[in-house]
């Protein structure tokens, strides 16, 4: 979920009485073998997840390299334990883990994708617990990586295991690819998939690296935003200067940077880079209708986020802006003196990381180039400007009536007790494009997290009940696809 | 020199052959008793300065509080050793040191002002030596505080000592006030001066906390810029959010901050805050003429600063902009993720420290209020905005023909072998206003530093020869004033 994430903040949706008050009798009648098996192993499988979360597999942190590798080895071991032939594969960066169970000739082949790497835990002082000592708090498990993505992919793995143990055979061919560089933009995954194209060949991909629409409102995500992540570095004098003595004589890189980043922004959250909106696919009328039906309260959302007021492009609802309109956000900036008190410095350098979220049919490379060109055009010649390219992703729109979608709807009904809604997301999963391009396979986005799981933030968590529900859903999905 | 500092970067001025080739004979003829005395104690008095520089008296750093106090005690001890009645005085913040020698009834009273506190040494990794282990490098002494202001005020103190030892009496009454909070805006100095108004009563103040115009071009500074130092804090969502999921739904404080700071800036370094230029006193024709005569090479200056190009208001020379035109500079900013790599965060808070340098007759309180009002006017209601006031100073213009100025010119001639030029400075010394307002006393700004001393920056230094020349100048100044 570096790129894909939650769509709203609970509590927005109020579960219906019918679901909450389902009788034990009814539950018993619909209880499947898979459910039985999962229920009998709840404690044991929660401990296994905790073991995985204790490993600080922060892919962006060079100092954690060994922990990332150790995590890959544990995932591989757990795949073998589940009944897959599995191994750790070098990629040129952090390793990938791949496992398979191919006992169903003539049946479809499903590739499960996830990632075992996690975001940095900063800022550390805001965590209630050690981010790498998973802690049960009410109905949640709190840890870095709990929802993004260890808890989610491990739920699918245990679903595969439950299917193998209860059915004595796999209803479809199952492949599983868990990478270690998702949070840094998966730089080696594309080449790995290209190289292992034959091994990874499949009919569809399943990814659990996103969210339900709300608590007890499971969802299938059919749209993802794309991403362009850049960094602007402005350099002026060769060293920091006294702002009294040199102010007015040389351009201040921090002054220049604010003007350049401001120039990229139009009013009300519009992006002011020329050509930015040229290829944007407009939201279709049926989507506006569907989104409007979803249980989403803007005022409750605002309160949950804690912002004084919601904000964004005029003429669109909050869900429309979040899911289907492109944006530009500064992700961080730094320059000069930022400590306690006052220092009258004219900084020699200033930098800002910023990213643009794209919608179909915007092309990340084209947008990156437009942005680069615009920044170079407006850069004054009194400073030196460098533009770094961190990573990108194409936007995605999956047909809602494609292969496997109806099977997933039925599997959700068994795992979660109700059918999923269809939503889009503001995040990105670049690998979805790679699977489409390299393997010709479409992805089913079956998020198990919740919108307020705080992926990427302190006190990240995962709802324990959904960890088990995901296992059942996955086990049932294999059965549905094998029919 | 938090606020007052260098006016140019050497090597800009080429000393005339006449001065460089002065014969030993001529030097001998003009050698005074003061010079003899200083020359006989060069080694010893350099060691004393080093001892002072070893104390890390960083006033903005709470963790250094004890070192600040220890430094005050050493200064007090050194004043007593020089022949002054001296003691450390509590101020409510870091203590001040005051000493006096009042043996000249009917003669003028001179108050020497300086500060024993220093700037933080950050960034530490750019220092060639431990910043608090003074190191001789060629003709310079390198240490935090070497030029700003320990080396300079200590030179004046040793000049007073030389005068006392050689003359057996003081030609004028001497008072000396060395404070410990100059680098944090002297918050307790004003109240202290008001409280001790009688004790501090004087006819003029001497301050050595600035620079010569260039190496071997001593200068008397007749103009200082004023200062308004503010911090803008923009708060949005209550915690950091995922920029994919929430971008487009809530205002990003980092985006908003760049737009607000950019809105304060006009083209070519102009300040765009309405009313900002209303009270600006224009540069007078005679000043433009004087500045134009000074040995200043814009291209050499640019190369020394290392900026791709010089920059600033159109229609003014670089010296005019540096000395006599108001500016706005961002001193630092921070928000969101600033570490290695990429993190797709929508930050909950962004902040920028920025300051405006003012010229006569701009009023810091009025400018601060204009700025505050402007920022609040343009702040969107989708964020919360806070504006912190760090410190301010009024601009200063000292009459060049006032009391003591001609005596200082003669003292310079003896200490430095030539008459000083008259310059203005981009920095500020708020205390100059306080002395004028509370004691009715004008300040003589007799800077001993050099423009490339790197006050406030790594590898701060002070030219050792000027340390001794300042002593002679000070000793002679007392004699001149006592005539």
Boltz contact constraints between the chains, C-beta under 6 A:
constraints:
  - contact:
      token1: [A, 5]
      token2: [B, 242]
      max_distance: 6.0
  - contact:
      token1: [A, 5]
      token2: [B, 244]
      max_distance: 6.0
  - contact:
      token1: [A, 5]
      token2: [B, 245]
      max_distance: 6.0
  - contact:
      token1: [A, 6]
      token2: [B, 245]
      max_distance: 6.0
  - contact:
      token1: [A, 60]
      token2: [B, 341]
      max_distance: 6.0
  - contact:
      token1: [A, 184]
      token2: [B, 341]
      max_distance: 6.0
  - contact:
      token1: [A, 229]
      token2: [B, 342]
      max_distance: 6.0
  - contact:
      token1: [A, 236]
      token2: [B, 307]
      max_distance: 6.0
  - contact:
      token1: [A, 237]
      token2: [B, 305]
      max_distance: 6.0
  - contact:
      token1: [A, 237]
      token2: [B, 306]
      max_distance: 6.0
  - contact:
      token1: [A, 237]
      token2: [B, 307]
      max_distance: 6.0
  - contact:
      token1: [A, 238]
      token2: [B, 306]
      max_distance: 6.0
  - contact:
      token1: [A, 239]
      token2: [B, 457]
      max_distance: 6.0
  - contact:
      token1: [A, 240]
      token2: [B, 457]
      max_distance: 6.0
  - contact:
      token1: [A, 242]
      token2: [B, 5]
      max_distance: 6.0
  - contact:
      token1: [A, 242]
      token2: [B, 456]
      max_distance: 6.0
  - contact:
      token1: [A, 243]
      token2: [B, 329]
      max_distance: 6.0
  - contact:
      token1: [A, 243]
      token2: [B, 331]
      max_distance: 6.0
  - contact:
      token1: [A, 244]
      token2: [B, 3]
      max_distance: 6.0
  - contact:
      token1: [A, 244]
      token2: [B, 5]
      max_distance: 6.0
  - contact:
      token1: [A, 244]
      token2: [B, 357]
      max_distance: 6.0
  - contact:
      token1: [A, 244]
      token2: [B, 426]
      max_distance: 6.0
  - contact:
      token1: [A, 244]
      token2: [B, 427]
      max_distance: 6.0
  - contact:
      token1: [A, 245]
      token2: [B, 5]
      max_distance: 6.0
  - contact:
      token1: [A, 245]
      token2: [B, 6]
      max_distance: 6.0
  - contact:
      token1: [A, 245]
      token2: [B, 426]
      max_distance: 6.0
  - contact:
      token1: [A, 245]
      token2: [B, 427]
      max_distance: 6.0
  - contact:
      token1: [A, 247]
      token2: [B, 327]
      max_distance: 6.0
  - contact:
      token1: [A, 247]
      token2: [B, 329]
      max_distance: 6.0
  - contact:
      token1: [A, 247]
      token2: [B, 357]
      max_distance: 6.0
  - contact:
      token1: [A, 248]
      token2: [B, 312]
      max_distance: 6.0
  - contact:
      token1: [A, 248]
      token2: [B, 321]
      max_distance: 6.0
  - contact:
      token1: [A, 248]
      token2: [B, 322]
      max_distance: 6.0
  - contact:
      token1: [A, 248]
      token2: [B, 325]
      max_distance: 6.0
  - contact:
      token1: [A, 248]
      token2: [B, 327]
      max_distance: 6.0
  - contact:
      token1: [A, 249]
      token2: [B, 318]
      max_distance: 6.0
  - contact:
      token1: [A, 249]
      token2: [B, 321]
      max_distance: 6.0
  - contact:
      token1: [A, 249]
      token2: [B, 322]
      max_distance: 6.0
  - contact:
      token1: [A, 250]
      token2: [B, 305]
      max_distance: 6.0
  - contact:
      token1: [A, 250]
      token2: [B, 307]
      max_distance: 6.0
  - contact:
      token1: [A, 250]
      token2: [B, 311]
      max_distance: 6.0
  - contact:
      token1: [A, 251]
      token2: [B, 311]
      max_distance: 6.0
  - contact:
      token1: [A, 252]
      token2: [B, 329]
      max_distance: 6.0
  - contact:
      token1: [A, 252]
      token2: [B, 330]
      max_distance: 6.0
  - contact:
      token1: [A, 254]
      token2: [B, 330]
      max_distance: 6.0
  - contact:
      token1: [A, 255]
      token2: [B, 265]
      max_distance: 6.0
  - contact:
      token1: [A, 255]
      token2: [B, 330]
      max_distance: 6.0
  - contact:
      token1: [A, 258]
      token2: [B, 258]
      max_distance: 6.0
  - contact:
      token1: [A, 258]
      token2: [B, 261]
      max_distance: 6.0
  - contact:
      token1: [A, 258]
      token2: [B, 262]
      max_distance: 6.0
  - contact:
      token1: [A, 259]
      token2: [B, 262]
      max_distance: 6.0
  - contact:
      token1: [A, 261]
      token2: [B, 258]
      max_distance: 6.0
  - contact:
      token1: [A, 262]
      token2: [B, 258]
      max_distance: 6.0
  - contact:
      token1: [A, 262]
      token2: [B, 259]
      max_distance: 6.0
  - contact:
      token1: [A, 262]
      token2: [B, 262]
      max_distance: 6.0
  - contact:
      token1: [A, 265]
      token2: [B, 255]
      max_distance: 6.0
  - contact:
      token1: [A, 305]
      token2: [B, 237]
      max_distance: 6.0
  - contact:
      token1: [A, 305]
      token2: [B, 250]
      max_distance: 6.0
  - contact:
      token1: [A, 306]
      token2: [B, 237]
      max_distance: 6.0
  - contact:
      token1: [A, 306]
      token2: [B, 238]
      max_distance: 6.0
  - contact:
      token1: [A, 307]
      token2: [B, 236]
      max_distance: 6.0
  - contact:
      token1: [A, 307]
      token2: [B, 237]
      max_distance: 6.0
  - contact:
      token1: [A, 307]
      token2: [B, 250]
      max_distance: 6.0
  - contact:
      token1: [A, 308]
      token2: [B, 384]
      max_distance: 6.0
  - contact:
      token1: [A, 309]
      token2: [B, 381]
      max_distance: 6.0
  - contact:
      token1: [A, 309]
      token2: [B, 382]
      max_distance: 6.0
  - contact:
      token1: [A, 311]
      token2: [B, 250]
      max_distance: 6.0
  - contact:
      token1: [A, 311]
      token2: [B, 251]
      max_distance: 6.0
  - contact:
      token1: [A, 311]
      token2: [B, 382]
      max_distance: 6.0
  - contact:
      token1: [A, 312]
      token2: [B, 248]
      max_distance: 6.0
  - contact:
      token1: [A, 312]
      token2: [B, 249]
      max_distance: 6.0
  - contact:
      token1: [A, 318]
      token2: [B, 249]
      max_distance: 6.0
  - contact:
      token1: [A, 321]
      token2: [B, 248]
      max_distance: 6.0
  - contact:
      token1: [A, 321]
      token2: [B, 249]
      max_distance: 6.0
  - contact:
      token1: [A, 322]
      token2: [B, 248]
      max_distance: 6.0
  - contact:
      token1: [A, 322]
      token2: [B, 249]
      max_distance: 6.0
  - contact:
      token1: [A, 325]
      token2: [B, 248]
      max_distance: 6.0
  - contact:
      token1: [A, 327]
      token2: [B, 247]
      max_distance: 6.0
  - contact:
      token1: [A, 327]
      token2: [B, 248]
      max_distance: 6.0
  - contact:
      token1: [A, 329]
      token2: [B, 243]
      max_distance: 6.0
  - contact:
      token1: [A, 329]
      token2: [B, 247]
      max_distance: 6.0
  - contact:
      token1: [A, 329]
      token2: [B, 252]
      max_distance: 6.0
  - contact:
      token1: [A, 329]
      token2: [B, 346]
      max_distance: 6.0
  - contact:
      token1: [A, 330]
      token2: [B, 252]
      max_distance: 6.0
  - contact:
      token1: [A, 330]
      token2: [B, 254]
      max_distance: 6.0
  - contact:
      token1: [A, 330]
      token2: [B, 255]
      max_distance: 6.0
  - contact:
      token1: [A, 331]
      token2: [B, 243]
      max_distance: 6.0
  - contact:
      token1: [A, 331]
      token2: [B, 336]
      max_distance: 6.0
  - contact:
      token1: [A, 331]
      token2: [B, 337]
      max_distance: 6.0
  - contact:
      token1: [A, 331]
      token2: [B, 345]
      max_distance: 6.0
  - contact:
      token1: [A, 332]
      token2: [B, 335]
      max_distance: 6.0
  - contact:
      token1: [A, 332]
      token2: [B, 336]
      max_distance: 6.0
  - contact:
      token1: [A, 332]
      token2: [B, 337]
      max_distance: 6.0
  - contact:
      token1: [A, 332]
      token2: [B, 338]
      max_distance: 6.0
  - contact:
      token1: [A, 333]
      token2: [B, 333]
      max_distance: 6.0
  - contact:
      token1: [A, 333]
      token2: [B, 335]
      max_distance: 6.0
  - contact:
      token1: [A, 334]
      token2: [B, 334]
      max_distance: 6.0
  - contact:
      token1: [A, 334]
      token2: [B, 338]
      max_distance: 6.0
  - contact:
      token1: [A, 335]
      token2: [B, 332]
      max_distance: 6.0
  - contact:
      token1: [A, 335]
      token2: [B, 333]
      max_distance: 6.0
  - contact:
      token1: [A, 336]
      token2: [B, 331]
      max_distance: 6.0
  - contact:
      token1: [A, 336]
      token2: [B, 332]
      max_distance: 6.0
  - contact:
      token1: [A, 337]
      token2: [B, 331]
      max_distance: 6.0
  - contact:
      token1: [A, 337]
      token2: [B, 332]
      max_distance: 6.0
  - contact:
      token1: [A, 338]
      token2: [B, 332]
      max_distance: 6.0
  - contact:
      token1: [A, 338]
      token2: [B, 334]
      max_distance: 6.0
  - contact:
      token1: [A, 341]
      token2: [B, 60]
      max_distance: 6.0
  - contact:
      token1: [A, 341]
      token2: [B, 184]
      max_distance: 6.0
  - contact:
      token1: [A, 342]
      token2: [B, 229]
      max_distance: 6.0
  - contact:
      token1: [A, 342]
      token2: [B, 390]
      max_distance: 6.0
  - contact:
      token1: [A, 344]
      token2: [B, 355]
      max_distance: 6.0
  - contact:
      token1: [A, 345]
      token2: [B, 331]
      max_distance: 6.0
  - contact:
      token1: [A, 346]
      token2: [B, 329]
      max_distance: 6.0
  - contact:
      token1: [A, 355]
      token2: [B, 344]
      max_distance: 6.0
  - contact:
      token1: [A, 357]
      token2: [B, 244]
      max_distance: 6.0
  - contact:
      token1: [A, 357]
      token2: [B, 247]
      max_distance: 6.0
  - contact:
      token1: [A, 381]
      token2: [B, 309]
      max_distance: 6.0
  - contact:
      token1: [A, 382]
      token2: [B, 309]
      max_distance: 6.0
  - contact:
      token1: [A, 382]
      token2: [B, 311]
      max_distance: 6.0
  - contact:
      token1: [A, 384]
      token2: [B, 308]
      max_distance: 6.0
  - contact:
      token1: [A, 390]
      token2: [B, 342]
      max_distance: 6.0
  - contact:
      token1: [A, 426]
      token2: [B, 244]
      max_distance: 6.0
  - contact:
      token1: [A, 426]
      token2: [B, 245]
      max_distance: 6.0
  - contact:
      token1: [A, 427]
      token2: [B, 244]
      max_distance: 6.0
  - contact:
      token1: [A, 427]
      token2: [B, 245]
      max_distance: 6.0
  - contact:
      token1: [A, 456]
      token2: [B, 242]
      max_distance: 6.0
  - contact:
      token1: [A, 457]
      token2: [B, 239]
      max_distance: 6.0
  - contact:
      token1: [A, 457]
      token2: [B, 240]
      max_distance: 6.0
